[in-house]
Amino acid sequence: MDTQWNRFFALLLRDGLVIAAVLALWSYVLRLGAAHDTWSIGIHILTGLLTVFVAYLMHEWGHLLGAWAARSAFELPGVVETFFLFRFDNVRNSRKQFFSMALGGFASSIVTVAFLLLVLPWSLLASQIALALTALGVLATLVIEVPEFWRVWRGGPLPTGAAFVSQPLTSAERIEH
């Protein structure tokens, strides 16, 4: 992580600005009230969609904080380089570190969904869009991430794919690992 601080702060700033923009949109939507014309419908749709994007970001930050808490090896991308917030190193990290990373995302999702359910005014179109698409995101997590987690829990190998870095260990690292 020592060499990645600039990227970390750039990602934090990027996502903080996205969250601030969504909060500003919600402030506007709450003043608008129910969607009643083309403009307000568009604002509601945009707000609902961006709220789902923020829920995704919270899920990803949960994964990152879980990885960081376990002192995992990971790679932070550039601000617009990839859809994922980071790439988990499945060669240098242990199973325990994988579980910490995975559970961080799950915990963050639970908190985010609970927050949205408690705070969003259900009568607004923006809320209905945000809640419906967030439910689809939870379903995607159940289909994509939970079986992967379960497979590793049962003794399978750490996963590979776009969200992972699979760099071979050097001979010195193999001795330490």
For each residue, the residues with C-beta under 8 A, 3 or more apart:
1: 4 5 8 68 74
2: 5
3:
4: 1 7 8 75 76
5: 1 2 8 9
6: 9 10
7: 4 10 11 76 77 78 79
8: 1 4 5 11 12 76
9: 5 6 12 13
10: 6 7 13 14 78 79
11: 7 8 14 15 76 79 85
12: 8 9 15 16
13: 9 10 16 17
14: 10 11 17 18 79
15: 11 12 18 19 57 61
16: 12 13 19 20
17: 13 14 20 21
18: 14 15 21 22 50 53 54 57
19: 15 16 22 23 54 57
20: 16 17 23 24
21: 17 18 24 25 50
22: 18 19 25 26 47 50 51 53 54
23: 19 20 26 27
24: 20 21 27 28
25: 21 22 28 29 43 46 47 50
26: 22 23 29 30 47 51 126
27: 23 24 30 31
28: 24 25 31 32 43 47
29: 25 26 32 43 44 47 124 126
30: 26 27 33 121 124
31: 27 28
32: 28 29 35 40 43 44
33: 30 36 124
34: 40 123 124 125
35: 32 40 41 43 44 124 125 126
36: 33 40 41
37: 40 41
38: 41 42
39: 42 43
40: 32 34 35 36 37 43 44
41: 35 36 37 38 44 45 125
42: 38 39 45 46
43: 25 28 29 32 35 39 40 46 47 126
44: 29 32 35 40 41 47 48 124 125 126 129
45: 41 42 48 49 125 126 129
46: 25 42 43 49 50
47: 22 25 26 28 29 43 44 50 51 126 129 130
48: 44 45 51 52 125 126 127 128 129 130 133
49: 45 46 52 53 129 130 133
50: 18 21 22 25 46 47 53 54
51: 22 26 47 48 54 55 116 120 126 129 130 134
52: 48 49 55 56 129 130 133 134 137
53: 18 22 49 50 56 57
54: 18 19 22 50 51 57 58
55: 51 52 58 59 109 112 113 116 130 134 137
56: 52 53 59 60 137
57: 15 18 19 53 54 60 61 85
58: 54 55 61 62 108 109 111 112
59: 55 56 62 63 105 108 109 112 137 141
60: 56 57 63 64 84 85 86 105
61: 15 57 58 64 65 85 108
62: 58 59 65 66 104 105 106 107 108 109
63: 59 60 66 67 85 86 88 101 102 104 105 108
64: 60 61 67 68 74 85 86 101 104
65: 61 62 68 69 104 108
66: 62 63 69 70 100 101 102 103 104 105 107
67: 63 64 70 72 74 86 88 93 97 100 101 104
68: 1 64 65 71 72 74
69: 65 66 100 104
70: 66 67 93 96 97 100 101
71: 68 97
72: 67 68 88 89 93 97 98 100 101
73: 89 92 93
74: 1 64 67 68 86 87 88 89 93 101 165
75: 4 86 87 89 165
76: 4 7 8 11 85 86
77: 7 81 82 84 85 86 87
78: 7 10 81
79: 7 10 11 14
80:
81: 77 78
82: 77 87 162
83: 162
84: 60 77 87 162 163
85: 11 57 60 61 63 64 76 77
86: 60 63 64 67 74 75 76 77
87: 74 75 77 82 84 162 163 164 165
88: 63 67 72 74 93 98 101 163 164 165
89: 72 73 74 75 92 93 164 165 166 167
90: 93 98 158 159 160 164 165 166
91: 165 166 167 168 169
92: 73 89 167 169 173 177
93: 67 70 72 73 74 88 89 90 97 98 101 158
94: 97 98
95: 98 99 152 158
96: 70 99 100
97: 67 70 71 72 93 94 100 101
98: 72 88 90 93 94 95 101 102 152 158
99: 95 96 102 103 149 152 153
100: 66 67 69 70 72 96 97 103 104
101: 63 64 66 67 70 72 74 88 93 97 98 104 105
102: 63 66 98 99 105 106 145 148 149 152
103: 66 99 100 106 107
104: 62 63 64 65 66 67 69 100 101 107 108
105: 59 60 62 63 66 101 102 108 109 141 145
106: 62 102 103 109 110 141 145 149
107: 62 66 103 104 110 111
108: 58 59 61 62 63 65 104 105 111 112
109: 55 58 59 62 105 106 112 113 137 138 141
110: 106 107 113 114
111: 58 107 108 114 115
112: 55 58 59 108 109 115 116 134
113: 55 109 110 116 117 134 138
114: 110 111 117 118
115: 111 112 118 119
116: 51 55 112 113 119 120 130 131 134
117: 113 114 120 131
118: 114 115
119: 115 116
120: 51 116 117 124 126 127 130 131
121: 30 124 127
122: 127 128 131
123: 34 127
124: 29 30 33 34 35 44 120 121 127 128
125: 34 35 41 44 45 48 128 129
126: 26 29 35 43 44 45 47 48 51 120 129 130
127: 48 120 121 122 123 124 130 131
128: 48 122 124 125 131 132
129: 44 45 47 48 49 51 52 125 126 132 133
130: 47 48 49 51 52 55 116 120 126 127 133 134
131: 116 117 120 122 127 128 134 135
132: 128 129 135 136
133: 48 49 52 129 130 136 137
134: 51 52 55 112 113 116 130 131 137 138
135: 131 132 138 139
136: 132 133 139 140
137: 52 55 56 59 109 133 134 140 141
138: 109 113 134 135 141 142
139: 135 136 142 143
140: 136 137 143 144
141: 59 105 106 109 137 138 144 145 146
142: 138 139 145 146
143: 139 140 146 147
144: 140 141 147 148
145: 102 105 106 141 142 148 149
146: 141 142 143 149 150
147: 143 144 150 151
148: 102 144 145 151 152 159
149: 99 102 106 145 146 152 153
150: 146 147 153 154
151: 147 148 154 156 159
152: 95 98 99 102 148 149 155 156 157 158 159
153: 99 149 150
154: 150 151
155: 152
156: 151 152
157: 152
158: 90 93 95 98 152 164
159: 90 148 151 152 164
160: 90 164 166
161: 164
162: 82 83 84 87
163: 84 87 88
164: 87 88 89 90 158 159 160 161
165: 74 75 87 88 89 90 91
166: 89 90 91 160
167: 89 91 92
168: 91
169: 91 92 173 174 177
170: 173 174
171: 174 175
172: 175 176
173: 92 169 170 176 177
174: 169 170 171 177
175: 171 172
176: 172 173
177: 92 169 173 174
